[in-house]
Amino acid sequence: MFAPQGPTLRELAVQALSSVERGYDLLAPKFDRTPFRTPDAVLGPVSRALRELGPFDSGLDLCCGTGAGMGVLRQVCRERVTGVDISAGMLAAGRARAGVATGPRVEWVRADARALPFGPVFDLAVSFGAFGHFLPRERPELFAQVHSVLRPGGRFVFPIAAPARPGSPGYWMLLAFDAVMRVRNALWHPSFVMYYRTFRLADVRAELTRTGFDVELQALPELGRRPDGSPRCRLVVATRAR
């Protein structure tokens, strides 16, 4: 799962016993060599879907990490692309890897996604693989923050994978991971919030609607279908209605 240049088992253990912010600061130099980075196989289909929805003037990558999603935004935004993350280490790694490039103006901002330091200046917000870092009770405020930084008609877009089939190896693996994290957080402080099974589509869709978004779902056919014919991954397209 990890490239030879990726983090060692000891480094991962130290990260797991740290806070979310400190853990990602430590992991940042090697993050792109781990399976935690959103793979290009996901980024490509999302880019294609956003090109069909756009173009956009300004985009926000929420919890941008080292900037995998920033590359997507640079393809579909004409003027400004902003990445926000709580980890200074991840931002520094992303800024260094991005270098100087042509295209929209690129900004890297250290901030908590639950307290975004912007007004309604974005046409598009995206996020990739970060929602497990927020407890269910925190999601309404998180979605309200995204709503507040979008212009009327702005889109909040993110992929969401279909849940693992009960009894499958993937199901048991995610169940075990979440159980280990709950035990770790009960016994060790500071907590490291990272759960895979708390971001359920039905709950998320209802919360987005209550926040003031009109929500649509789009299949990402490049990522395949399950045996029952349903998509393995959907794109949530939440439009600020007011």
C-alpha positions in Angstrom: 0.0 0.0 0.0 2.9 2.3 0.6 5.7 3.3 -1.7 9.3 2.5 -0.6 9.8 6.2 0.0 6.6 6.4 2.1 6.4 6.7 5.9 7.7 3.9 8.1 5.5 2.0 10.5 7.0 4.0 13.4 6.3 7.3 11.7 2.7 6.2 11.1 2.4 5.2 14.8 3.7 8.6 15.9 1.2 10.3 13.6 -1.7 8.2 14.9 -0.9 9.2 18.5 -0.9 12.9 17.6 -3.6 15.4 17.0 -5.0 15.7 13.5 -3.1 18.9 12.9 0.2 17.6 14.3 -0.2 14.2 12.7 -0.5 15.7 9.2 2.3 18.1 9.9 4.5 15.1 10.5 3.2 13.1 7.5 3.3 16.0 5.0 6.7 15.3 3.5 5.7 11.8 2.6 2.0 12.1 2.2 1.9 11.9 -1.6 3.6 8.5 -1.3 0.8 7.0 0.8 -2.6 5.6 -0.2 -4.3 8.5 1.6 -3.7 10.9 -1.3 -6.8 11.0 -3.5 -5.8 8.8 -6.5 -5.8 10.2 -10.1 -8.4 7.5 -10.9 -10.9 9.6 -8.9 -9.5 13.1 -9.7 -9.9 12.5 -13.4 -13.6 11.7 -13.5 -14.3 14.6 -11.1 -12.4 17.0 -13.4 -14.4 15.8 -16.4 -17.7 16.4 -14.5 -16.6 19.8 -13.4 -15.7 20.8 -16.9 -19.3 20.0 -17.9 -20.7 22.1 -15.0 -18.3 25.0 -15.5 -16.3 27.1 -16.2 -15.9 28.8 -12.9 -14.1 32.0 -11.9 -12.9 31.1 -8.4 -12.6 27.8 -6.6 -11.9 26.6 -3.0 -10.4 23.3 -2.1 -11.6 22.5 1.4 -9.0 20.6 3.5 -6.7 20.7 0.5 -3.8 18.7 2.0 -0.8 18.7 -0.4 -3.0 19.9 -3.2 -4.3 17.0 -5.3 -7.7 18.7 -5.6 -6.0 22.0 -6.4 -4.9 20.5 -9.7 -8.5 19.8 -10.5 -9.6 23.4 -9.7 -6.8 24.8 -11.9 -8.4 23.0 -14.8 -11.8 24.5 -14.4 -11.3 27.9 -12.7 -10.2 31.0 -14.7 -9.2 33.5 -12.0 -8.5 32.2 -8.5 -7.9 28.9 -6.8 -7.6 28.7 -3.0 -6.6 25.8 -0.9 -7.5 25.7 2.8 -6.1 23.3 5.4 -5.4 23.3 9.1 -2.0 21.7 8.7 0.9 24.1 8.0 3.0 21.2 7.0 0.6 19.9 4.4 0.2 23.5 3.0 4.0 23.9 2.8 4.4 20.6 1.0 1.6 21.5 -1.5 3.1 25.0 -2.1 6.5 23.5 -2.7 5.3 20.9 -5.2 3.1 23.3 -7.1 5.9 25.7 -7.8 5.2 28.6 -10.1 2.7 27.9 -12.8 0.6 29.7 -15.3 -3.2 29.9 -15.1 -5.4 31.1 -12.3 -3.9 32.8 -9.2 -3.2 30.1 -6.5 -3.4 30.8 -2.8 -2.7 28.5 0.2 -4.4 29.5 3.4 -4.1 27.9 6.8 -7.5 27.9 8.5 -10.0 25.6 10.2 -12.7 24.5 7.8 -15.2 25.1 10.6 -14.2 28.8 10.6 -13.4 29.9 7.1 -11.9 33.4 6.8 -13.7 34.4 3.6 -16.9 36.1 2.5 -19.1 34.8 -0.4 -16.4 35.0 -3.0 -16.3 31.5 -4.5 -18.2 29.9 -7.4 -17.0 26.4 -6.6 -15.9 24.5 -3.5 -14.6 20.9 -3.6 -13.3 18.5 -1.1 -11.6 15.1 -1.4 -11.4 12.5 1.3 -11.5 14.9 4.3 -15.0 14.4 5.7 -13.9 11.5 8.0 -12.0 14.1 10.1 -15.3 15.7 11.2 -17.7 14.2 13.7 -21.3 13.9 12.5 -22.3 16.7 15.0 -19.8 19.0 13.3 -21.1 18.6 9.8 -24.0 21.2 10.0 -21.5 23.9 10.9 -19.0 22.7 8.3 -21.7 22.8 5.6 -22.9 26.2 6.8 -19.3 27.5 6.5 -19.1 26.3 2.9 -22.5 27.8 2.1 -21.3 31.2 3.5 -18.3 31.4 1.2 -20.1 30.6 -2.0 -21.8 33.2 -4.1 -25.5 32.5 -4.9 -25.6 29.7 -7.4 -22.2 28.5 -6.3 -21.5 24.8 -6.2 -20.2 22.5 -3.5 -19.0 19.4 -5.2 -17.4 16.2 -3.8 -17.3 12.5 -4.7 -18.8 9.9 -2.3 -18.2 6.2 -2.7 -20.9 3.6 -2.3 -20.7 1.8 1.1 -19.0 -1.5 1.2 -21.4 -4.5 1.0 -22.1 -5.9 4.5 -20.0 -9.0 5.1 -17.5 -8.1 2.4 -13.7 -7.8 3.2 -14.0 -4.0 2.7 -16.9 -3.8 5.1 -15.0 -5.6 7.9 -11.8 -3.6 7.2 -13.6 -0.3 7.6 -15.6 -1.5 10.6 -12.3 -2.6 12.3 -10.5 0.7 11.5 -13.3 2.8 13.0 -13.5 0.6 16.1 -9.7 0.9 16.6 -10.0 4.7 16.3 -12.8 4.9 18.8 -10.8 2.9 21.3 -7.7 5.0 20.6 -9.6 8.2 21.2 -11.2 6.9 24.3 -7.8 6.0 25.8 -5.5 8.6 24.4 -5.5 12.4 24.1 -5.3 14.5 22.0 -7.9 12.7 19.8 -7.3 11.9 16.2 -10.6 12.1 14.4 -10.7 9.8 11.3 -13.7 7.6 10.7 -14.7 6.0 7.4 -18.3 4.9 8.2 -19.8 8.1 9.5 -20.3 10.0 6.2 -23.6 8.4 4.9 -25.1 9.8 1.8 -28.7 10.0 3.1 -27.6 11.9 6.2 -25.3 14.2 4.2 -27.9 15.0 1.6 -30.5 15.9 4.3 -28.0 18.1 6.1 -27.0 19.9 2.9 -30.6 20.6 2.1 -31.3 22.0 5.6 -28.3 24.3 5.1 -29.8 25.8 2.0 -28.3 23.7 -0.8 -30.2 22.2 -3.7 -28.6 18.7 -4.0 -28.2 16.6 -7.1 -26.2 13.4 -7.6 -24.2 12.4 -10.7 -22.8 9.0 -11.4 -19.1 8.8 -12.1 -19.2 6.0 -14.7 -15.5 5.8 -15.1 -15.3 4.3 -11.6 -17.6 1.4 -12.4 -20.8 -0.1 -11.1 -21.7 -2.5 -8.3 -23.2 -6.0 -9.0 -26.7 -4.5 -8.6 -26.0 -1.9 -11.3 -25.7 1.1 -9.0 -22.6 3.4 -9.3 -19.5 2.7 -7.2 -19.0 6.4 -6.8 -21.3 9.4 -7.1 -20.6 13.1 -7.3 -22.6 15.2 -4.9 -23.4 18.6 -6.5 -24.9 21.0 -3.9 -25.9 24.4 -5.3 -26.3 27.4 -3.0 -30.0 28.2 -3.4 -30.0 31.6 -1.6 
